[in-house]
Amino acid sequence: MTAQLHTVEKIGGTSMTNYEAVRDNIIIGNRSKDELYQRIFVVSAYAGVTNELLEHKKTGEPGVYALFADAESDWAWGDDLTKLVRFLTNINGEMFEDSMLKQQADQFIIDRVEGVRGCLIDLQRLCSYGQFQLEEHLLTVREMLAGIGEAHSAFNTTLKLQQEGINARFVDLTGWRDAELLPLDEKLKQAFDAVDLSRELPIATGYAQCKEGLMRTFDRGYSEMTFSRVAVITEAREAVIHKEYHLSSADPNIVGADKVVPLGRTNYDVADQLANLGMEAIHPRAGKGLRQNDIPLRVMNTFEPEHTGTLITKDYVSEKSQVEIIAGAKGIFAIELFDQDMQGEPGSDRKILDVLTRFKVRFVSKDTNANTITHYVSTTLKHVKRVVNALKETFPNAEVHTRKVALVSAIGSDMKALGILARSVKALADAEISVLALHQCMRQVDIQFVIDEDNYKATIVALHAALIEPHNHEYAIASAEQCALG
């Protein structure tokens, strides 16, 4: 495999559901037959499939995994697995008009699902004995189920492309019936060393089984890590993410599609700030490998292929100080600890962090003064209550208060211009939005506003109108020339 000639490209689940758009806008585009290769594709499961396999990402409605993990529903998971087969073969029916190809696709996924069914029945039987605990195996079960979704979409895409005369190759990283369990990097090297990128188009699963256990760290963000490590291990010249939308100056569903604009260019620092708020630009751990190896990351809109998207690089700084994006997070809990005894006493913050770590609670931001420390956490109310009880035990003289809030940030690679903070505060005051807390670091890449959750959308609209819309960006915030495809 020759380094620095190829790209590694990840296709998201919503995009994968529209095969024609993937084929016409991503795989083929304006390329001649000879230009189709020197690319590796890492694909997600079709939209909605992972929800059925695990649990619904937003509502929490149980899928096969959640039902299996629930000790009170011994066989409900089996019924759900049967429904899953119908769901997956219905997808095949929409994708394959040729009955022979549909039969081949159906047989592939039925074999996978029934193999998993047999495995889960055996595991349930084994764990009926006291010496074996189901909890010890649940992460493995979760990974095995997740892998079904990516194997399904990758196999189907390979089959369709082969039918259309493209030399696509299915690269199954899910570990299905593998004889050994390898570290991630070694597994990827072994898989892609066998691929001739000059004449083969590999379609790889977004889930990769490995010794590290990707879901242990990334849970449902595992495909980003697979994608990132494939780019690093194969020494790609560029990593590309294809989504159903641009990485834009704000959420178009909040601000309006006619008012937002693609970023065009930014850096990994900005991507980290977005990931901290839960936006899916790139997971910080996944971005780390790309950044360290100087591999640029491009975020493209599947349905607007003529646009060059947004290029994320290590050293980019905007030519003039400006805000590039308004982003935020709802459902944040503020945990405020007020204790006058901790004034001048080192170590209080560390004790609070120990409590958050114990309950695996992630904090998005924090602020502090002489006798008060507030952490803004992204977790469930149940976990917040546990944290509060533990803090009261650790700090018996403290007052601990909680409040549900939202965070909204103005973010940019260089925001050192005078007046950005003043304009932001004025915009919120003019919109009659009360700021509960405000944070700006000396590096000046973001300003965070803590506001009442009811004001979340209004805050984004007001800040976008004040900080981005007056500049009348058209193609992108960075110039089109700056983000020309390499």
C-alpha positions as CSV (number, residue, x, y, z in Angstrom):
1,M,0.0,0.0,0.0
2,T,1.5,3.3,-1.1
3,A,1.3,6.1,1.6
4,Q,0.0,9.6,0.9
5,L,-2.0,8.7,-2.2
6,H,-5.3,7.7,-0.8
7,T,-8.1,9.1,1.4
8,V,-10.0,7.4,4.2
9,E,-13.7,8.3,4.1
10,K,-16.5,7.7,6.7
11,I,-20.1,7.6,5.6
12,G,-22.8,8.3,8.3
13,G,-25.9,6.2,8.8
14,T,-28.4,8.7,7.3
15,S,-26.3,9.0,4.2
16,M,-25.9,5.2,4.0
17,T,-29.7,4.9,3.9
18,N,-29.7,6.7,0.5
19,Y,-27.6,4.4,-1.6
20,E,-28.1,6.4,-4.9
21,A,-26.8,9.5,-3.2
22,V,-23.8,7.7,-1.8
23,R,-23.0,6.1,-5.2
24,D,-23.6,9.2,-7.3
25,N,-22.2,11.9,-5.0
26,I,-19.5,10.1,-3.0
27,I,-18.3,6.9,-4.7
28,I,-18.5,7.9,-8.4
29,G,-19.2,11.7,-8.6
30,N,-17.3,13.2,-11.6
31,R,-14.6,10.5,-11.5
32,S,-13.5,8.4,-14.4
33,K,-13.3,4.6,-13.9
34,D,-9.6,4.9,-13.2
35,E,-10.1,7.6,-10.6
36,L,-12.5,5.5,-8.5
37,Y,-9.8,3.8,-6.4
38,Q,-7.2,5.0,-3.9
39,R,-9.9,5.4,-1.3
40,I,-11.0,3.5,1.8
41,F,-14.6,3.7,3.0
42,V,-15.6,3.1,6.6
43,V,-19.4,2.9,6.9
44,S,-21.9,3.2,9.6
45,A,-25.1,1.1,10.0
46,Y,-28.2,2.3,8.2
47,A,-30.1,5.0,10.1
48,G,-32.1,3.5,12.9
49,V,-30.5,0.0,12.9
50,T,-28.2,0.6,15.9
51,N,-31.2,1.9,17.8
52,E,-32.9,-1.5,17.2
53,L,-29.8,-3.5,18.1
54,L,-28.9,-1.6,21.3
55,E,-31.4,1.0,22.5
56,H,-32.8,4.2,21.0
57,K,-30.2,6.9,21.2
58,K,-32.6,9.7,22.2
59,T,-35.6,8.1,23.8
60,G,-33.8,5.1,25.5
61,E,-36.4,2.7,24.2
62,P,-34.9,-0.8,24.5
63,G,-33.5,-2.7,21.6
64,V,-32.2,-6.3,21.6
65,Y,-29.2,-5.5,23.9
66,A,-31.3,-3.6,26.5
67,L,-33.9,-6.4,26.6
68,F,-31.2,-9.1,26.9
69,A,-29.5,-7.2,29.7
70,D,-32.8,-6.9,31.6
71,A,-33.1,-9.9,33.8
72,E,-36.9,-9.6,33.9
73,S,-37.3,-10.2,30.2
74,D,-35.9,-13.7,29.6
75,W,-37.3,-14.1,26.1
76,A,-38.4,-10.6,25.0
77,W,-35.0,-10.1,23.4
78,G,-35.5,-13.2,21.2
79,D,-38.8,-11.8,19.8
80,D,-37.0,-8.5,19.2
81,L,-34.3,-10.3,17.3
82,T,-36.9,-11.9,15.1
83,K,-38.4,-8.4,14.4
84,L,-34.9,-7.2,13.6
85,V,-34.5,-9.8,10.9
86,R,-37.6,-8.5,9.2
87,F,-36.4,-4.9,9.6
88,L,-33.0,-5.7,8.0
89,T,-34.4,-7.8,5.2
90,N,-37.0,-5.1,4.4
91,I,-34.0,-2.7,4.0
92,N,-32.5,-5.3,1.6
93,G,-35.8,-5.3,-0.3
94,E,-35.7,-1.6,-0.8
95,M,-32.0,-1.8,-2.0
96,F,-32.0,-4.8,-4.3
97,E,-34.3,-5.1,-7.2
98,D,-32.5,-8.2,-8.4
99,S,-34.0,-11.2,-6.5
100,M,-30.7,-13.2,-6.6
101,L,-28.8,-10.3,-5.0
102,K,-31.5,-9.8,-2.4
103,Q,-31.4,-13.5,-1.6
104,Q,-27.6,-13.2,-1.2
105,A,-27.9,-10.1,1.1
106,D,-30.7,-11.7,3.1
107,Q,-28.8,-14.9,3.6
108,F,-25.7,-13.0,4.8
109,I,-27.6,-11.0,7.5
110,I,-29.8,-13.9,8.6
111,D,-26.7,-16.1,9.2
112,R,-25.2,-13.3,11.3
113,V,-28.4,-12.7,13.3
114,E,-29.1,-16.3,13.9
115,G,-25.5,-16.9,14.9
116,V,-25.8,-14.2,17.5
117,R,-29.2,-15.7,18.7
118,G,-27.5,-19.0,19.3
119,C,-24.7,-17.4,21.1
120,L,-27.0,-15.4,23.4
121,I,-29.1,-18.5,24.2
122,D,-25.9,-20.4,25.2
123,L,-24.8,-17.5,27.3
124,Q,-28.1,-17.2,29.0
125,R,-28.1,-20.9,29.8
126,L,-24.5,-20.7,31.1
127,C,-25.4,-17.7,33.3
128,S,-28.3,-19.7,34.9
129,Y,-25.5,-21.3,37.0
130,G,-24.3,-19.3,39.9
131,Q,-20.7,-19.4,38.9
132,F,-21.2,-17.3,35.8
133,Q,-22.4,-13.7,36.0
134,L,-24.2,-12.1,33.0
135,E,-22.9,-8.6,33.9
136,E,-19.4,-9.8,33.2
137,H,-20.3,-10.5,29.5
138,L,-22.6,-7.6,28.7
139,L,-20.0,-5.4,27.1
140,T,-19.0,-8.3,24.7
141,V,-22.7,-8.8,23.9
142,R,-23.1,-5.1,23.2
143,E,-20.2,-5.1,20.8
144,M,-21.3,-8.3,19.0
145,L,-24.7,-6.8,18.4
146,A,-23.4,-3.4,17.3
147,G,-21.2,-5.1,14.7
148,I,-24.3,-6.6,13.0
149,G,-25.4,-3.2,11.8
150,E,-22.1,-2.2,10.1
151,A,-21.6,-5.6,8.6
152,H,-25.1,-5.4,7.1
153,S,-24.5,-1.9,5.4
154,A,-20.9,-2.7,4.3
155,F,-21.8,-6.0,2.8
156,N,-24.8,-4.6,0.9
157,T,-22.9,-1.6,-0.4
158,T,-20.1,-3.9,-1.6
159,L,-22.6,-6.1,-3.3
160,K,-24.4,-3.2,-5.1
161,L,-21.1,-1.7,-6.3
162,Q,-19.8,-5.0,-7.6
163,Q,-23.1,-5.4,-9.5
164,E,-22.5,-2.0,-11.1
165,G,-19.0,-2.9,-12.3
166,I,-16.9,-1.4,-9.4
167,N,-14.2,-3.7,-7.9
168,A,-15.5,-3.2,-4.3
169,R,-14.1,-5.3,-1.5
170,F,-15.9,-6.1,1.8
171,V,-13.6,-5.6,4.7
172,D,-15.2,-7.2,7.8
173,L,-13.6,-5.8,10.9
174,T,-16.3,-7.1,13.3
175,G,-14.3,-10.1,14.3
176,W,-17.0,-12.6,13.2
177,R,-15.7,-16.0,13.9
178,D,-12.1,-14.7,14.0
179,A,-9.6,-17.1,15.6
180,E,-7.7,-14.4,17.6
181,L,-8.3,-11.1,19.2
182,L,-5.8,-8.4,18.1
183,P,-5.0,-4.9,19.3
184,L,-6.9,-2.4,17.1
185,D,-3.9,-1.0,15.2
186,E,-2.6,-4.5,14.5
187,K,-6.0,-5.7,13.3
188,L,-6.3,-2.7,10.9
189,K,-2.8,-3.2,9.5
190,Q,-3.5,-6.9,8.9
191,A,-6.8,-6.1,7.2
192,F,-5.6,-3.4,4.8
193,D,-2.2,-4.8,4.0
194,A,-4.1,-7.4,1.9
195,V,-5.9,-4.7,-0.1
196,D,-4.5,-3.3,-3.4
197,L,-5.9,0.3,-3.3
198,S,-4.9,0.9,-6.9
199,R,-7.6,-1.5,-8.2
200,E,-9.8,-2.3,-5.2
201,L,-12.3,-0.2,-3.3
202,P,-12.5,-1.4,0.3
203,I,-15.8,-1.0,2.1
204,A,-15.0,-1.5,5.8
205,T,-17.3,-1.9,8.8
206,G,-17.4,1.0,11.2
207,Y,-17.2,-1.4,14.2
208,A,-13.9,-3.2,14.7
209,Q,-13.5,-5.9,17.3
210,C,-10.2,-5.5,19.2
211,K,-8.5,-6.2,22.5
212,E,-9.1,-2.6,23.7
213,G,-12.9,-2.9,23.3
214,L,-13.9,0.2,21.4
215,M,-17.3,0.5,23.1
216,R,-15.7,0.5,26.5
217,T,-14.3,4.0,25.7
218,F,-16.5,5.3,22.9
219,D,-19.8,3.4,23.2
220,R,-21.7,4.4,20.1
221,G,-19.0,6.7,18.8
222,Y,-16.8,3.7,17.9
223,S,-17.0,4.2,14.2
224,E,-15.1,7.5,14.5
225,M,-12.2,5.8,16.2
226,T,-12.1,3.0,13.6
227,F,-12.1,5.6,10.8
228,S,-9.4,7.7,12.5
229,R,-7.1,4.7,13.2
230,V,-7.5,3.4,9.6
231,A,-6.4,6.8,8.3
232,V,-3.4,6.8,10.7
233,I,-2.3,3.2,10.1
234,T,-2.6,3.4,6.3
235,E,-1.0,6.9,6.3
236,A,-3.8,8.6,4.4
237,R,-3.3,12.0,2.8
238,E,-6.8,13.1,4.0
239,A,-9.6,11.9,6.2
240,V,-13.2,12.7,5.0
241,I,-16.5,12.5,6.9
242,H,-19.6,12.4,4.8
243,K,-22.7,13.6,6.7
244,E,-26.2,14.6,5.8
245,Y,-25.4,18.3,6.6
246,H,-22.5,20.7,6.5
247,L,-20.5,21.6,9.6
248,S,-22.2,25.0,9.7
249,S,-22.2,28.2,11.7
250,A,-25.2,27.0,13.7
251,D,-27.9,24.4,13.7
252,P,-30.0,25.2,10.6
253,N,-33.1,23.8,12.4
254,I,-32.7,26.5,15.0
255,V,-31.4,29.5,13.1
256,G,-32.8,28.7,9.7
257,A,-31.2,27.1,6.7
258,D,-31.1,30.4,4.8
259,K,-29.0,32.0,7.6
260,V,-26.3,29.4,8.4
261,V,-23.1,29.0,6.3
262,P,-20.5,26.2,6.2
263,L,-17.3,26.9,8.1
264,G,-15.0,26.2,5.2
265,R,-12.0,25.9,7.4
266,T,-11.2,25.5,11.1
267,N,-8.8,23.6,13.4
268,Y,-8.7,20.7,15.7
269,D,-9.0,23.0,18.7
270,V,-12.4,24.2,17.5
271,A,-13.4,20.6,16.8
272,D,-12.5,19.7,20.5
273,Q,-14.8,22.5,21.7
274,L,-17.6,21.2,19.6
275,A,-17.1,17.6,20.8
276,N,-17.1,18.9,24.4
277,L,-20.7,20.2,23.7
278,G,-21.7,16.8,22.2
279,M,-21.6,17.9,18.6
280,E,-20.5,15.2,16.2
281,A,-17.6,16.9,14.4
282,I,-15.1,14.3,15.6
283,H,-14.5,12.7,19.0
284,P,-11.4,14.3,20.7
285,R,-9.7,10.9,21.1
286,A,-10.3,10.1,17.4
287,G,-9.1,13.5,16.3
288,K,-5.9,13.1,18.3
289,G,-4.4,10.6,16.0
290,L,-5.3,12.6,12.9
291,R,-3.8,15.8,14.5
292,Q,-0.6,14.1,15.7
293,N,0.0,12.7,12.2
294,D,-0.8,15.9,10.4
295,I,-3.8,14.3,8.5
296,P,-6.3,16.9,7.6
297,L,-10.0,16.1,8.2
298,R,-12.7,17.2,5.8
299,V,-16.4,17.3,6.7
300,M,-18.6,17.0,3.5
301,N,-22.3,17.2,2.9
302,T,-23.4,14.0,1.0
303,F,-26.2,15.9,-0.7
304,E,-24.2,18.9,-1.8
305,P,-21.1,17.2,-3.4
306,E,-20.0,20.2,-5.4
307,H,-19.2,22.0,-2.1
308,T,-15.7,21.4,-0.8
309,G,-17.0,21.2,2.8
310,T,-15.0,22.2,5.9
311,L,-11.3,21.3,6.2
312,I,-10.0,20.8,9.7
313,T,-6.2,21.1,10.2
314,K,-3.8,21.4,13.1
315,D,-2.4,24.8,12.6
316,Y,-5.2,26.8,10.8
317,V,-6.1,30.2,12.3
318,S,-8.6,32.5,10.6
319,E,-7.1,35.5,8.8
320,K,-9.1,37.9,10.9
321,S,-10.5,37.5,14.4
322,Q,-14.1,36.3,14.2
323,V,-16.7,33.9,15.6
324,E,-17.0,30.8,13.4
325,I,-19.8,28.8,15.0
326,I,-22.5,29.1,17.6
327,A,-23.1,25.7,19.3
328,G,-24.6,24.5,22.5
329,A,-25.9,21.7,24.7
330,K,-29.2,21.3,26.5
331,G,-30.0,19.1,29.5
332,I,-26.9,20.2,31.4
333,F,-27.0,20.1,35.2
334,A,-25.2,22.7,37.3
335,I,-23.9,21.3,40.5
336,E,-22.9,24.2,42.8
337,L,-21.0,23.6,46.0
338,F,-20.7,26.6,48.4
339,D,-18.4,26.1,51.4
340,Q,-16.7,29.0,53.2
341,D,-14.4,26.5,55.0
342,M,-12.6,25.7,51.7
343,Q,-11.3,29.2,51.2
344,G,-7.6,29.0,50.9
345,E,-7.7,25.2,51.4
346,P,-6.1,23.3,48.5
347,G,-7.6,20.0,47.3
348,S,-11.3,20.8,47.4
349,D,-11.6,20.7,43.6
350,R,-9.8,17.4,43.5
351,K,-12.2,15.9,45.9
352,I,-15.2,17.0,43.8
353,L,-13.5,15.5,40.7
354,D,-13.0,12.2,42.6
355,V,-16.7,12.1,43.2
356,L,-17.6,12.8,39.6
357,T,-15.1,10.2,38.4
358,R,-16.5,7.6,40.8
359,F,-20.0,8.0,39.3
360,K,-18.6,8.3,35.7
361,V,-20.1,11.7,35.3
362,R,-18.5,13.9,32.6
363,F,-18.3,17.7,33.2
364,V,-18.6,20.1,30.3
365,S,-17.4,23.2,32.0
366,K,-16.8,24.6,35.5
367,D,-16.4,27.9,37.3
368,T,-14.9,28.8,40.7
369,N,-14.4,31.7,43.1
370,A,-13.2,32.0,46.7
371,N,-15.8,29.6,48.2
372,T,-17.9,28.2,45.4
373,I,-17.2,25.6,42.7
374,T,-19.8,24.8,40.1
375,H,-19.5,21.9,37.7
376,Y,-21.7,21.7,34.6
377,V,-22.3,18.0,33.9
378,S,-23.9,16.0,31.1
379,T,-25.6,13.1,32.8
380,T,-28.9,11.8,34.1
381,L,-30.9,13.1,37.1
382,K,-30.3,9.8,38.8
383,H,-26.5,10.2,38.6
384,V,-26.8,13.9,39.7
385,K,-28.6,12.8,42.9
386,R,-25.9,10.3,43.6
387,V,-23.2,12.9,43.1
388,V,-25.0,15.4,45.4
389,N,-25.3,12.8,48.2
390,A,-21.6,11.9,47.9
391,L,-20.6,15.6,47.9
392,K,-22.7,16.2,51.1
393,E,-20.8,13.4,52.7
394,T,-17.5,14.7,51.6
395,F,-18.2,18.3,52.5
396,P,-20.6,18.1,55.5
397,N,-20.6,21.9,56.1
398,A,-21.2,22.8,52.4
399,E,-24.4,23.8,50.6
400,V,-25.0,21.9,47.4
401,H,-27.5,23.2,44.9
402,T,-28.4,21.8,41.4
403,R,-30.2,23.4,38.5
404,K,-30.9,22.3,35.0
405,V,-29.4,24.7,32.5
406,A,-28.1,25.0,28.9
407,L,-24.7,26.0,27.6
408,V,-24.3,28.0,24.4
409,S,-20.8,28.8,23.1
410,A,-19.5,31.2,20.5
411,I,-16.4,29.5,19.1
412,G,-13.6,30.4,16.6
413,S,-10.0,29.7,15.9
414,D,-9.1,33.3,16.7
415,M,-11.6,35.5,18.8
416,K,-9.1,38.0,20.1
417,A,-10.7,41.0,18.5
418,L,-12.0,43.7,20.8
419,G,-15.7,43.8,21.3
420,I,-16.8,40.2,20.6
421,L,-17.7,39.6,24.3
422,A,-19.4,43.0,24.6
423,R,-21.5,42.4,21.4
424,S,-22.4,38.9,22.7
425,V,-23.7,40.2,26.0
426,K,-25.5,43.1,24.4
427,A,-27.2,40.7,22.0
428,L,-28.5,38.6,24.8
429,A,-29.6,41.6,26.8
430,D,-31.5,43.0,23.8
431,A,-33.3,39.6,23.5
432,E,-34.1,39.8,27.3
433,I,-32.1,36.7,28.0
434,S,-30.6,36.4,31.5
435,V,-27.0,35.1,31.6
436,L,-26.6,32.8,34.7
437,A,-22.8,32.4,34.2
438,L,-20.2,33.3,31.6
439,H,-16.8,31.9,30.8
440,Q,-13.9,33.0,28.6
441,C,-10.4,31.6,28.7
442,M,-7.3,33.6,28.0
443,R,-6.7,31.7,24.8
444,Q,-9.9,33.2,23.5
445,V,-11.2,30.4,21.2
446,D,-14.6,30.3,22.9
447,I,-17.1,32.2,25.1
448,Q,-19.5,30.0,27.1
449,F,-22.9,31.3,28.2
450,V,-24.9,29.5,30.9
451,I,-28.5,30.2,30.5
452,D,-31.9,28.9,31.5
453,E,-32.8,25.8,29.3
454,D,-36.0,27.5,28.1
455,N,-33.8,30.2,26.5
456,Y,-31.5,27.7,24.6
457,K,-32.8,28.3,21.0
458,A,-33.3,32.1,21.5
459,T,-29.7,32.4,22.7
460,I,-28.3,30.6,19.6
461,V,-30.5,32.8,17.3
462,A,-29.5,36.0,19.1
463,L,-25.7,35.2,19.1
464,H,-25.7,34.0,15.5
465,A,-27.6,37.2,14.4
466,A,-25.1,39.5,16.2
467,L,-21.8,37.7,15.6
468,I,-22.0,35.9,12.2
469,E,-24.9,37.1,10.1
470,P,-23.6,40.7,9.7
471,H,-20.6,39.5,7.8
472,N,-22.7,38.2,4.9
473,H,-20.6,35.0,4.4
474,E,-21.8,33.2,1.3
475,Y,-19.9,30.1,0.2
476,A,-18.2,29.6,3.5
477,I,-16.8,31.6,6.4
478,A,-13.3,30.8,5.1
479,S,-12.8,31.6,1.4
480,A,-13.5,28.9,-1.2
481,E,-9.9,29.1,-2.3
482,Q,-8.7,28.2,1.1
483,C,-10.6,24.9,1.2
484,A,-10.0,23.7,-2.4
485,L,-9.8,19.9,-2.5
486,G,-6.3,18.6,-2.5
